[in-house]
Amino acid sequence: MRPDIKNAVAGGAAGTIVMTLMMMFVAPLMTGQPMDIAAMLGTMVGGYTMGMLAHIMMGVIVFPLVYVFILYERLPGTPLLRGLIWGIILWVLAATMVMPMAGGGFLMSNLGGAMALLASLMGHLVYGGLLGAIAGDGAHSPATA
């Protein structure tokens, strides 16, 4: 059974908020520089405001819907593990495709290299973990328990 869409969107919202805060406050401690997701995306979509809107739309709507309708039944494990796997998939895509297009370099080489890559992995794991845990499995999700 698939997770409920409302729960997945709530999980995506929680994950997006926490990940954004981590990139603002935790990542600079690791890398020595801020990792402003909205600014990086803004270089591709027309400025900071559009970058923030893209970040929110992807994290709250697009990625949870892909998780529910395409990936959930194909991924192994509990809802938490499935969310963590989805977070890792998103991290790989960000590090190898999105960041190079946004000027961050392949594997975030222009943003602090290995430490930026690790900070990003932590953020994506938190995002995916919250998405998976809050979305649940449809039968025993937090909203129906």
Chimera marker file (.cmm) of the C-alpha trace (Angstrom):
<marker_set name="trace">
<marker id="1" x="0.000" y="0.000" z="0.000" r="1" g="1" b="0" radius="0.5"/>
<marker id="2" x="1.242" y="3.476" z="-0.879" r="1" g="1" b="0" radius="0.5"/>
<marker id="3" x="1.572" y="6.316" z="1.617" r="1" g="1" b="0" radius="0.5"/>
<marker id="4" x="-1.154" y="8.933" z="1.709" r="1" g="1" b="0" radius="0.5"/>
<marker id="5" x="-0.311" y="11.966" z="-0.454" r="1" g="1" b="0" radius="0.5"/>
<marker id="6" x="-1.100" y="14.412" z="2.383" r="1" g="1" b="0" radius="0.5"/>
<marker id="7" x="1.331" y="12.634" z="4.684" r="1" g="1" b="0" radius="0.5"/>
<marker id="8" x="4.002" y="12.577" z="1.982" r="1" g="1" b="0" radius="0.5"/>
<marker id="9" x="3.594" y="16.304" z="1.351" r="1" g="1" b="0" radius="0.5"/>
<marker id="10" x="3.779" y="16.938" z="5.109" r="1" g="1" b="0" radius="0.5"/>
<marker id="11" x="6.945" y="14.830" z="5.248" r="1" g="1" b="0" radius="0.5"/>
<marker id="12" x="8.381" y="16.711" z="2.283" r="1" g="1" b="0" radius="0.5"/>
<marker id="13" x="7.602" y="20.027" z="3.979" r="1" g="1" b="0" radius="0.5"/>
<marker id="14" x="9.223" y="18.943" z="7.247" r="1" g="1" b="0" radius="0.5"/>
<marker id="15" x="12.242" y="17.568" z="5.387" r="1" g="1" b="0" radius="0.5"/>
<marker id="16" x="12.609" y="20.705" z="3.278" r="1" g="1" b="0" radius="0.5"/>
<marker id="17" x="12.487" y="22.984" z="6.320" r="1" g="1" b="0" radius="0.5"/>
<marker id="18" x="15.005" y="20.971" z="8.328" r="1" g="1" b="0" radius="0.5"/>
<marker id="19" x="17.342" y="20.446" z="5.369" r="1" g="1" b="0" radius="0.5"/>
<marker id="20" x="17.263" y="24.157" z="4.530" r="1" g="1" b="0" radius="0.5"/>
<marker id="21" x="18.086" y="25.072" z="8.119" r="1" g="1" b="0" radius="0.5"/>
<marker id="22" x="20.927" y="22.541" z="8.140" r="1" g="1" b="0" radius="0.5"/>
<marker id="23" x="22.389" y="24.019" z="4.954" r="1" g="1" b="0" radius="0.5"/>
<marker id="24" x="22.149" y="27.503" z="6.468" r="1" g="1" b="0" radius="0.5"/>
<marker id="25" x="23.533" y="26.760" z="9.937" r="1" g="1" b="0" radius="0.5"/>
<marker id="26" x="25.286" y="23.358" z="10.057" r="1" g="1" b="0" radius="0.5"/>
<marker id="27" x="26.955" y="23.222" z="6.634" r="1" g="1" b="0" radius="0.5"/>
<marker id="28" x="28.917" y="26.470" z="7.181" r="1" g="1" b="0" radius="0.5"/>
<marker id="29" x="30.452" y="24.944" z="10.315" r="1" g="1" b="0" radius="0.5"/>
<marker id="30" x="31.660" y="22.012" z="8.203" r="1" g="1" b="0" radius="0.5"/>
<marker id="31" x="32.685" y="23.814" z="5.028" r="1" g="1" b="0" radius="0.5"/>
<marker id="32" x="33.564" y="27.308" z="6.184" r="1" g="1" b="0" radius="0.5"/>
<marker id="33" x="31.037" y="28.809" z="3.795" r="1" g="1" b="0" radius="0.5"/>
<marker id="34" x="27.247" y="28.966" z="3.527" r="1" g="1" b="0" radius="0.5"/>
<marker id="35" x="25.380" y="26.559" z="1.277" r="1" g="1" b="0" radius="0.5"/>
<marker id="36" x="22.476" y="28.718" z="0.145" r="1" g="1" b="0" radius="0.5"/>
<marker id="37" x="20.250" y="26.351" z="-1.829" r="1" g="1" b="0" radius="0.5"/>
<marker id="38" x="17.958" y="29.091" z="-3.099" r="1" g="1" b="0" radius="0.5"/>
<marker id="39" x="20.863" y="31.194" z="-4.357" r="1" g="1" b="0" radius="0.5"/>
<marker id="40" x="22.433" y="28.209" z="-6.128" r="1" g="1" b="0" radius="0.5"/>
<marker id="41" x="19.166" y="27.223" z="-7.792" r="1" g="1" b="0" radius="0.5"/>
<marker id="42" x="18.509" y="30.879" z="-8.537" r="1" g="1" b="0" radius="0.5"/>
<marker id="43" x="21.483" y="30.928" z="-10.905" r="1" g="1" b="0" radius="0.5"/>
<marker id="44" x="19.551" y="28.466" z="-13.081" r="1" g="1" b="0" radius="0.5"/>
<marker id="45" x="15.979" y="29.733" z="-12.741" r="1" g="1" b="0" radius="0.5"/>
<marker id="46" x="16.167" y="33.523" z="-12.638" r="1" g="1" b="0" radius="0.5"/>
<marker id="47" x="17.213" y="34.827" z="-9.243" r="1" g="1" b="0" radius="0.5"/>
<marker id="48" x="16.962" y="34.159" z="-5.537" r="1" g="1" b="0" radius="0.5"/>
<marker id="49" x="13.163" y="34.283" z="-5.228" r="1" g="1" b="0" radius="0.5"/>
<marker id="50" x="12.684" y="31.864" z="-8.105" r="1" g="1" b="0" radius="0.5"/>
<marker id="51" x="15.405" y="29.633" z="-6.634" r="1" g="1" b="0" radius="0.5"/>
<marker id="52" x="13.608" y="29.519" z="-3.282" r="1" g="1" b="0" radius="0.5"/>
<marker id="53" x="10.283" y="28.786" z="-4.982" r="1" g="1" b="0" radius="0.5"/>
<marker id="54" x="11.906" y="25.998" z="-6.998" r="1" g="1" b="0" radius="0.5"/>
<marker id="55" x="13.491" y="24.551" z="-3.850" r="1" g="1" b="0" radius="0.5"/>
<marker id="56" x="10.180" y="24.584" z="-1.977" r="1" g="1" b="0" radius="0.5"/>
<marker id="57" x="8.157" y="23.185" z="-4.897" r="1" g="1" b="0" radius="0.5"/>
<marker id="58" x="10.624" y="20.367" z="-5.473" r="1" g="1" b="0" radius="0.5"/>
<marker id="59" x="10.968" y="19.463" z="-1.798" r="1" g="1" b="0" radius="0.5"/>
<marker id="60" x="7.326" y="19.795" z="-0.788" r="1" g="1" b="0" radius="0.5"/>
<marker id="61" x="5.457" y="18.711" z="-3.926" r="1" g="1" b="0" radius="0.5"/>
<marker id="62" x="7.539" y="17.116" z="-6.694" r="1" g="1" b="0" radius="0.5"/>
<marker id="63" x="9.879" y="14.833" z="-4.728" r="1" g="1" b="0" radius="0.5"/>
<marker id="64" x="7.137" y="13.509" z="-2.403" r="1" g="1" b="0" radius="0.5"/>
<marker id="65" x="4.888" y="12.738" z="-5.390" r="1" g="1" b="0" radius="0.5"/>
<marker id="66" x="7.719" y="10.924" z="-7.200" r="1" g="1" b="0" radius="0.5"/>
<marker id="67" x="8.377" y="9.011" z="-3.977" r="1" g="1" b="0" radius="0.5"/>
<marker id="68" x="4.704" y="7.981" z="-3.546" r="1" g="1" b="0" radius="0.5"/>
<marker id="69" x="3.751" y="7.236" z="-7.152" r="1" g="1" b="0" radius="0.5"/>
<marker id="70" x="6.973" y="5.955" z="-8.712" r="1" g="1" b="0" radius="0.5"/>
<marker id="71" x="9.465" y="4.806" z="-6.099" r="1" g="1" b="0" radius="0.5"/>
<marker id="72" x="7.699" y="3.702" z="-2.918" r="1" g="1" b="0" radius="0.5"/>
<marker id="73" x="6.641" y="0.254" z="-4.111" r="1" g="1" b="0" radius="0.5"/>
<marker id="74" x="9.989" y="-0.321" z="-5.845" r="1" g="1" b="0" radius="0.5"/>
<marker id="75" x="12.233" y="0.490" z="-2.877" r="1" g="1" b="0" radius="0.5"/>
<marker id="76" x="13.055" y="-2.097" z="-0.198" r="1" g="1" b="0" radius="0.5"/>
<marker id="77" x="12.520" y="-1.879" z="3.535" r="1" g="1" b="0" radius="0.5"/>
<marker id="78" x="10.488" y="0.139" z="5.965" r="1" g="1" b="0" radius="0.5"/>
<marker id="79" x="9.107" y="3.583" z="5.090" r="1" g="1" b="0" radius="0.5"/>
<marker id="80" x="12.070" y="5.157" z="6.899" r="1" g="1" b="0" radius="0.5"/>
<marker id="81" x="14.594" y="3.113" z="4.902" r="1" g="1" b="0" radius="0.5"/>
<marker id="82" x="12.760" y="3.858" z="1.654" r="1" g="1" b="0" radius="0.5"/>
<marker id="83" x="12.897" y="7.568" z="2.460" r="1" g="1" b="0" radius="0.5"/>
<marker id="84" x="16.603" y="7.366" z="3.258" r="1" g="1" b="0" radius="0.5"/>
<marker id="85" x="17.253" y="5.615" z="-0.065" r="1" g="1" b="0" radius="0.5"/>
<marker id="86" x="15.284" y="8.344" z="-1.868" r="1" g="1" b="0" radius="0.5"/>
<marker id="87" x="17.383" y="10.941" z="-0.035" r="1" g="1" b="0" radius="0.5"/>
<marker id="88" x="20.572" y="9.261" z="-1.267" r="1" g="1" b="0" radius="0.5"/>
<marker id="89" x="19.228" y="9.176" z="-4.833" r="1" g="1" b="0" radius="0.5"/>
<marker id="90" x="18.444" y="12.904" z="-4.621" r="1" g="1" b="0" radius="0.5"/>
<marker id="91" x="21.911" y="13.599" z="-3.177" r="1" g="1" b="0" radius="0.5"/>
<marker id="92" x="23.630" y="11.770" z="-6.052" r="1" g="1" b="0" radius="0.5"/>
<marker id="93" x="21.543" y="13.700" z="-8.589" r="1" g="1" b="0" radius="0.5"/>
<marker id="94" x="22.289" y="16.993" z="-6.839" r="1" g="1" b="0" radius="0.5"/>
<marker id="95" x="26.035" y="16.349" z="-6.601" r="1" g="1" b="0" radius="0.5"/>
<marker id="96" x="26.489" y="15.094" z="-10.146" r="1" g="1" b="0" radius="0.5"/>
<marker id="97" x="23.923" y="17.066" z="-12.154" r="1" g="1" b="0" radius="0.5"/>
<marker id="98" x="22.330" y="20.013" z="-10.358" r="1" g="1" b="0" radius="0.5"/>
<marker id="99" x="25.389" y="21.480" z="-8.617" r="1" g="1" b="0" radius="0.5"/>
<marker id="100" x="27.543" y="21.516" z="-11.765" r="1" g="1" b="0" radius="0.5"/>
<marker id="101" x="24.753" y="23.397" z="-13.574" r="1" g="1" b="0" radius="0.5"/>
<marker id="102" x="24.409" y="25.831" z="-10.648" r="1" g="1" b="0" radius="0.5"/>
<marker id="103" x="28.129" y="26.591" z="-10.500" r="1" g="1" b="0" radius="0.5"/>
<marker id="104" x="28.884" y="24.383" z="-7.497" r="1" g="1" b="0" radius="0.5"/>
<marker id="105" x="31.055" y="22.019" z="-9.510" r="1" g="1" b="0" radius="0.5"/>
<marker id="106" x="30.931" y="18.251" z="-9.932" r="1" g="1" b="0" radius="0.5"/>
<marker id="107" x="30.619" y="16.621" z="-6.513" r="1" g="1" b="0" radius="0.5"/>
<marker id="108" x="30.425" y="20.159" z="-5.096" r="1" g="1" b="0" radius="0.5"/>
<marker id="109" x="34.080" y="20.822" z="-5.818" r="1" g="1" b="0" radius="0.5"/>
<marker id="110" x="33.516" y="24.597" z="-5.916" r="1" g="1" b="0" radius="0.5"/>
<marker id="111" x="31.643" y="24.621" z="-2.600" r="1" g="1" b="0" radius="0.5"/>
<marker id="112" x="34.181" y="23.004" z="-0.317" r="1" g="1" b="0" radius="0.5"/>
<marker id="113" x="34.714" y="19.589" z="-1.858" r="1" g="1" b="0" radius="0.5"/>
<marker id="114" x="34.409" y="16.573" z="0.431" r="1" g="1" b="0" radius="0.5"/>
<marker id="115" x="33.067" y="18.524" z="3.404" r="1" g="1" b="0" radius="0.5"/>
<marker id="116" x="30.351" y="20.153" z="1.274" r="1" g="1" b="0" radius="0.5"/>
<marker id="117" x="29.517" y="16.749" z="-0.186" r="1" g="1" b="0" radius="0.5"/>
<marker id="118" x="29.200" y="15.304" z="3.326" r="1" g="1" b="0" radius="0.5"/>
<marker id="119" x="27.071" y="18.221" z="4.522" r="1" g="1" b="0" radius="0.5"/>
<marker id="120" x="24.813" y="17.771" z="1.516" r="1" g="1" b="0" radius="0.5"/>
<marker id="121" x="24.549" y="14.029" z="2.175" r="1" g="1" b="0" radius="0.5"/>
<marker id="122" x="23.515" y="14.720" z="5.767" r="1" g="1" b="0" radius="0.5"/>
<marker id="123" x="20.858" y="17.171" z="4.578" r="1" g="1" b="0" radius="0.5"/>
<marker id="124" x="19.483" y="14.773" z="1.984" r="1" g="1" b="0" radius="0.5"/>
<marker id="125" x="19.389" y="11.896" z="4.492" r="1" g="1" b="0" radius="0.5"/>
<marker id="126" x="17.451" y="14.067" z="6.935" r="1" g="1" b="0" radius="0.5"/>
<marker id="127" x="15.084" y="15.111" z="4.135" r="1" g="1" b="0" radius="0.5"/>
<marker id="128" x="14.496" y="11.544" z="2.971" r="1" g="1" b="0" radius="0.5"/>
<marker id="129" x="14.239" y="10.171" z="6.489" r="1" g="1" b="0" radius="0.5"/>
<marker id="130" x="11.592" y="12.703" z="7.482" r="1" g="1" b="0" radius="0.5"/>
<marker id="131" x="9.708" y="12.187" z="4.230" r="1" g="1" b="0" radius="0.5"/>
<marker id="132" x="9.686" y="8.408" z="4.679" r="1" g="1" b="0" radius="0.5"/>
<marker id="133" x="8.883" y="8.427" z="8.384" r="1" g="1" b="0" radius="0.5"/>
<marker id="134" x="6.054" y="10.961" z="8.118" r="1" g="1" b="0" radius="0.5"/>
<marker id="135" x="4.623" y="9.529" z="4.894" r="1" g="1" b="0" radius="0.5"/>
<marker id="136" x="4.504" y="6.084" z="6.489" r="1" g="1" b="0" radius="0.5"/>
<marker id="137" x="3.214" y="3.075" z="4.609" r="1" g="1" b="0" radius="0.5"/>
<marker id="138" x="-0.385" y="4.086" z="3.994" r="1" g="1" b="0" radius="0.5"/>
<marker id="139" x="-1.791" y="1.574" z="6.458" r="1" g="1" b="0" radius="0.5"/>
<marker id="140" x="0.057" y="2.678" z="9.581" r="1" g="1" b="0" radius="0.5"/>
<marker id="141" x="1.072" y="6.222" z="8.781" r="1" g="1" b="0" radius="0.5"/>
<marker id="142" x="1.235" y="8.798" z="11.594" r="1" g="1" b="0" radius="0.5"/>
<marker id="143" x="-1.999" y="10.517" z="10.475" r="1" g="1" b="0" radius="0.5"/>
<marker id="144" x="-4.030" y="7.283" z="10.628" r="1" g="1" b="0" radius="0.5"/>
<marker id="145" x="-2.471" y="5.681" z="13.720" r="1" g="1" b="0" radius="0.5"/>
<link id1="1" id2="2" r="1" g="1" b="0" radius="0.2"/>
<link id1="2" id2="3" r="1" g="1" b="0" radius="0.2"/>
<link id1="3" id2="4" r="1" g="1" b="0" radius="0.2"/>
<link id1="4" id2="5" r="1" g="1" b="0" radius="0.2"/>
<link id1="5" id2="6" r="1" g="1" b="0" radius="0.2"/>
<link id1="6" id2="7" r="1" g="1" b="0" radius="0.2"/>
<link id1="7" id2="8" r="1" g="1" b="0" radius="0.2"/>
<link id1="8" id2="9" r="1" g="1" b="0" radius="0.2"/>
<link id1="9" id2="10" r="1" g="1" b="0" radius="0.2"/>
<link id1="10" id2="11" r="1" g="1" b="0" radius="0.2"/>
<link id1="11" id2="12" r="1" g="1" b="0" radius="0.2"/>
<link id1="12" id2="13" r="1" g="1" b="0" radius="0.2"/>
<link id1="13" id2="14" r="1" g="1" b="0" radius="0.2"/>
<link id1="14" id2="15" r="1" g="1" b="0" radius="0.2"/>
<link id1="15" id2="16" r="1" g="1" b="0" radius="0.2"/>
<link id1="16" id2="17" r="1" g="1" b="0" radius="0.2"/>
<link id1="17" id2="18" r="1" g="1" b="0" radius="0.2"/>
<link id1="18" id2="19" r="1" g="1" b="0" radius="0.2"/>
<link id1="19" id2="20" r="1" g="1" b="0" radius="0.2"/>
<link id1="20" id2="21" r="1" g="1" b="0" radius="0.2"/>
<link id1="21" id2="22" r="1" g="1" b="0" radius="0.2"/>
<link id1="22" id2="23" r="1" g="1" b="0" radius="0.2"/>
<link id1="23" id2="24" r="1" g="1" b="0" radius="0.2"/>
<link id1="24" id2="25" r="1" g="1" b="0" radius="0.2"/>
<link id1="25" id2="26" r="1" g="1" b="0" radius="0.2"/>
<link id1="26" id2="27" r="1" g="1" b="0" radius="0.2"/>
<link id1="27" id2="28" r="1" g="1" b="0" radius="0.2"/>
<link id1="28" id2="29" r="1" g="1" b="0" radius="0.2"/>
<link id1="29" id2="30" r="1" g="1" b="0" radius="0.2"/>
<link id1="30" id2="31" r="1" g="1" b="0" radius="0.2"/>
<link id1="31" id2="32" r="1" g="1" b="0" radius="0.2"/>
<link id1="32" id2="33" r="1" g="1" b="0" radius="0.2"/>
<link id1="33" id2="34" r="1" g="1" b="0" radius="0.2"/>
<link id1="34" id2="35" r="1" g="1" b="0" radius="0.2"/>
<link id1="35" id2="36" r="1" g="1" b="0" radius="0.2"/>
<link id1="36" id2="37" r="1" g="1" b="0" radius="0.2"/>
<link id1="37" id2="38" r="1" g="1" b="0" radius="0.2"/>
<link id1="38" id2="39" r="1" g="1" b="0" radius="0.2"/>
<link id1="39" id2="40" r="1" g="1" b="0" radius="0.2"/>
<link id1="40" id2="41" r="1" g="1" b="0" radius="0.2"/>
<link id1="41" id2="42" r="1" g="1" b="0" radius="0.2"/>
<link id1="42" id2="43" r="1" g="1" b="0" radius="0.2"/>
<link id1="43" id2="44" r="1" g="1" b="0" radius="0.2"/>
<link id1="44" id2="45" r="1" g="1" b="0" radius="0.2"/>
<link id1="45" id2="46" r="1" g="1" b="0" radius="0.2"/>
<link id1="46" id2="47" r="1" g="1" b="0" radius="0.2"/>
<link id1="47" id2="48" r="1" g="1" b="0" radius="0.2"/>
<link id1="48" id2="49" r="1" g="1" b="0" radius="0.2"/>
<link id1="49" id2="50" r="1" g="1" b="0" radius="0.2"/>
<link id1="50" id2="51" r="1" g="1" b="0" radius="0.2"/>
<link id1="51" id2="52" r="1" g="1" b="0" radius="0.2"/>
<link id1="52" id2="53" r="1" g="1" b="0" radius="0.2"/>
<link id1="53" id2="54" r="1" g="1" b="0" radius="0.2"/>
<link id1="54" id2="55" r="1" g="1" b="0" radius="0.2"/>
<link id1="55" id2="56" r="1" g="1" b="0" radius="0.2"/>
<link id1="56" id2="57" r="1" g="1" b="0" radius="0.2"/>
<link id1="57" id2="58" r="1" g="1" b="0" radius="0.2"/>
<link id1="58" id2="59" r="1" g="1" b="0" radius="0.2"/>
<link id1="59" id2="60" r="1" g="1" b="0" radius="0.2"/>
<link id1="60" id2="61" r="1" g="1" b="0" radius="0.2"/>
<link id1="61" id2="62" r="1" g="1" b="0" radius="0.2"/>
<link id1="62" id2="63" r="1" g="1" b="0" radius="0.2"/>
<link id1="63" id2="64" r="1" g="1" b="0" radius="0.2"/>
<link id1="64" id2="65" r="1" g="1" b="0" radius="0.2"/>
<link id1="65" id2="66" r="1" g="1" b="0" radius="0.2"/>
<link id1="66" id2="67" r="1" g="1" b="0" radius="0.2"/>
<link id1="67" id2="68" r="1" g="1" b="0" radius="0.2"/>
<link id1="68" id2="69" r="1" g="1" b="0" radius="0.2"/>
<link id1="69" id2="70" r="1" g="1" b="0" radius="0.2"/>
<link id1="70" id2="71" r="1" g="1" b="0" radius="0.2"/>
<link id1="71" id2="72" r="1" g="1" b="0" radius="0.2"/>
<link id1="72" id2="73" r="1" g="1" b="0" radius="0.2"/>
<link id1="73" id2="74" r="1" g="1" b="0" radius="0.2"/>
<link id1="74" id2="75" r="1" g="1" b="0" radius="0.2"/>
<link id1="75" id2="76" r="1" g="1" b="0" radius="0.2"/>
<link id1="76" id2="77" r="1" g="1" b="0" radius="0.2"/>
<link id1="77" id2="78" r="1" g="1" b="0" radius="0.2"/>
<link id1="78" id2="79" r="1" g="1" b="0" radius="0.2"/>
<link id1="79" id2="80" r="1" g="1" b="0" radius="0.2"/>
<link id1="80" id2="81" r="1" g="1" b="0" radius="0.2"/>
<link id1="81" id2="82" r="1" g="1" b="0" radius="0.2"/>
<link id1="82" id2="83" r="1" g="1" b="0" radius="0.2"/>
<link id1="83" id2="84" r="1" g="1" b="0" radius="0.2"/>
<link id1="84" id2="85" r="1" g="1" b="0" radius="0.2"/>
<link id1="85" id2="86" r="1" g="1" b="0" radius="0.2"/>
<link id1="86" id2="87" r="1" g="1" b="0" radius="0.2"/>
<link id1="87" id2="88" r="1" g="1" b="0" radius="0.2"/>
<link id1="88" id2="89" r="1" g="1" b="0" radius="0.2"/>
<link id1="89" id2="90" r="1" g="1" b="0" radius="0.2"/>
<link id1="90" id2="91" r="1" g="1" b="0" radius="0.2"/>
<link id1="91" id2="92" r="1" g="1" b="0" radius="0.2"/>
<link id1="92" id2="93" r="1" g="1" b="0" radius="0.2"/>
<link id1="93" id2="94" r="1" g="1" b="0" radius="0.2"/>
<link id1="94" id2="95" r="1" g="1" b="0" radius="0.2"/>
<link id1="95" id2="96" r="1" g="1" b="0" radius="0.2"/>
<link id1="96" id2="97" r="1" g="1" b="0" radius="0.2"/>
<link id1="97" id2="98" r="1" g="1" b="0" radius="0.2"/>
<link id1="98" id2="99" r="1" g="1" b="0" radius="0.2"/>
<link id1="99" id2="100" r="1" g="1" b="0" radius="0.2"/>
<link id1="100" id2="101" r="1" g="1" b="0" radius="0.2"/>
<link id1="101" id2="102" r="1" g="1" b="0" radius="0.2"/>
<link id1="102" id2="103" r="1" g="1" b="0" radius="0.2"/>
<link id1="103" id2="104" r="1" g="1" b="0" radius="0.2"/>
<link id1="104" id2="105" r="1" g="1" b="0" radius="0.2"/>
<link id1="105" id2="106" r="1" g="1" b="0" radius="0.2"/>
<link id1="106" id2="107" r="1" g="1" b="0" radius="0.2"/>
<link id1="107" id2="108" r="1" g="1" b="0" radius="0.2"/>
<link id1="108" id2="109" r="1" g="1" b="0" radius="0.2"/>
<link id1="109" id2="110" r="1" g="1" b="0" radius="0.2"/>
<link id1="110" id2="111" r="1" g="1" b="0" radius="0.2"/>
<link id1="111" id2="112" r="1" g="1" b="0" radius="0.2"/>
<link id1="112" id2="113" r="1" g="1" b="0" radius="0.2"/>
<link id1="113" id2="114" r="1" g="1" b="0" radius="0.2"/>
<link id1="114" id2="115" r="1" g="1" b="0" radius="0.2"/>
<link id1="115" id2="116" r="1" g="1" b="0" radius="0.2"/>
<link id1="116" id2="117" r="1" g="1" b="0" radius="0.2"/>
<link id1="117" id2="118" r="1" g="1" b="0" radius="0.2"/>
<link id1="118" id2="119" r="1" g="1" b="0" radius="0.2"/>
<link id1="119" id2="120" r="1" g="1" b="0" radius="0.2"/>
<link id1="120" id2="121" r="1" g="1" b="0" radius="0.2"/>
<link id1="121" id2="122" r="1" g="1" b="0" radius="0.2"/>
<link id1="122" id2="123" r="1" g="1" b="0" radius="0.2"/>
<link id1="123" id2="124" r="1" g="1" b="0" radius="0.2"/>
<link id1="124" id2="125" r="1" g="1" b="0" radius="0.2"/>
<link id1="125" id2="126" r="1" g="1" b="0" radius="0.2"/>
<link id1="126" id2="127" r="1" g="1" b="0" radius="0.2"/>
<link id1="127" id2="128" r="1" g="1" b="0" radius="0.2"/>
<link id1="128" id2="129" r="1" g="1" b="0" radius="0.2"/>
<link id1="129" id2="130" r="1" g="1" b="0" radius="0.2"/>
<link id1="130" id2="131" r="1" g="1" b="0" radius="0.2"/>
<link id1="131" id2="132" r="1" g="1" b="0" radius="0.2"/>
<link id1="132" id2="133" r="1" g="1" b="0" radius="0.2"/>
<link id1="133" id2="134" r="1" g="1" b="0" radius="0.2"/>
<link id1="134" id2="135" r="1" g="1" b="0" radius="0.2"/>
<link id1="135" id2="136" r="1" g="1" b="0" radius="0.2"/>
<link id1="136" id2="137" r="1" g="1" b="0" radius="0.2"/>
<link id1="137" id2="138" r="1" g="1" b="0" radius="0.2"/>
<link id1="138" id2="139" r="1" g="1" b="0" radius="0.2"/>
<link id1="139" id2="140" r="1" g="1" b="0" radius="0.2"/>
<link id1="140" id2="141" r="1" g="1" b="0" radius="0.2"/>
<link id1="141" id2="142" r="1" g="1" b="0" radius="0.2"/>
<link id1="142" id2="143" r="1" g="1" b="0" radius="0.2"/>
<link id1="143" id2="144" r="1" g="1" b="0" radius="0.2"/>
<link id1="144" id2="145" r="1" g="1" b="0" radius="0.2"/>
</marker_set>
